[in-house]
Amino acid sequence: LAVKSRDGKVWSKDEQGYPRIFAIGDCNYGCVDGPGPMDNWPIPAIPKISYPGEEEAIVAIRNVEKIDKLVFRGAKTTHMGYPIELATMHWPWGAGMFAT
């Protein structure tokens, strides 16, 4: 969910390479693109309204919290001993549903 340029470079990386700007919700180009046709991308363009946007927000804020732990607290592992790693996005539950 980090913002990328059209040529695939993460926009707004800090000096340690962590993204600092994330996009969630009904973005104009809401996908995780890859080489080849859209059907082969990790996450093709997602039709999003309220709930999928909220689910994306949870993933993005957890990444912000993880970057905070890595950069400002010097933590390398979770309290359970697992390495702290940024999460990738998944196809959000409810994508394409319409509810008002």
N, C-alpha and C positions, 0 to 999 in steps of 0.2 A: 504493500500500500504506500510505499515511499514514492514520491513524485519523480517521474523520469522524463527526460527529454525524448523527442521522437527517435533519436538515434540510440536510445536505450541506456543512456548514462543517468545514474541517480543524481537528481538535482538537489542541491543544498547539503552535501555531505560535510561533516565536520572534519577536523584535522586527523581524526582516527578512522575515518571512513564510514561512520554511522550516519544514516539519513536523519535529517532534522525537520523535514516537512512531509506530512502524510496527507493523503486525500481519501475521504470517505463519503459515503452517501451517493447522491445522484450526480456523479461526475460525468463529464462529457465523454470521457474515454475510459470507462470503468472496466478494466480487464488486466490480466497479466499476460502480456503478449510474448510470443516466442517466434522462432523461425517457422516459415511455411504458412499454410492456410490457418484461418482462425480456429477451425475445428481441432487443430493439433496444439493450440496454445495451452499453457497450464490452466488458465481460466479465461475462456472466451468472454466477449463483451457481455456484461451482466445487466439485465433489465432490473433496475432497483427502485424501490420505493422505501417506505419507512423502516420496516423490520430489517431487511438486508443491510441497509445503511447503519442501523444500530449495531448489528453483528460485526460489521467492518470496524466500527468505532471501538469495539471491545478489543479486537486484534490490534488496532493501531495504538490504543492507550497502553496496552500491555507491552508493546514494543518500546514506547516512550519510557515506561517504568524500567524496562530491562536496560535501555541505554543509560538511564540515570544511574543504575547500580554499577554498570560497567565503567562508566566515565568518571562519575563523581564519588562513588563509594569504593571503587577498586575491587568490587566483588567479581569473582569469576565463576562461582557456582551458586546454585540455589541453596536454601536451608536444608534440602534433602541430598545435596551433593552432586546434583546434575549440572552440567555446564549451562551457563546462561547464554542462550542463543535467540536471535530474533526470529519471530514466527513468520511463516509465509502465509499467504491468504488461501482460503479454500472457497469452494462454491457456497455462498451463504444460504442457509435454510430460508425459504420463502422468496427467493429471487424469482421474479416474474409474476408473483401473486399480485392481485390488485385488491386493496382494501381501503376504505375511506372511513 
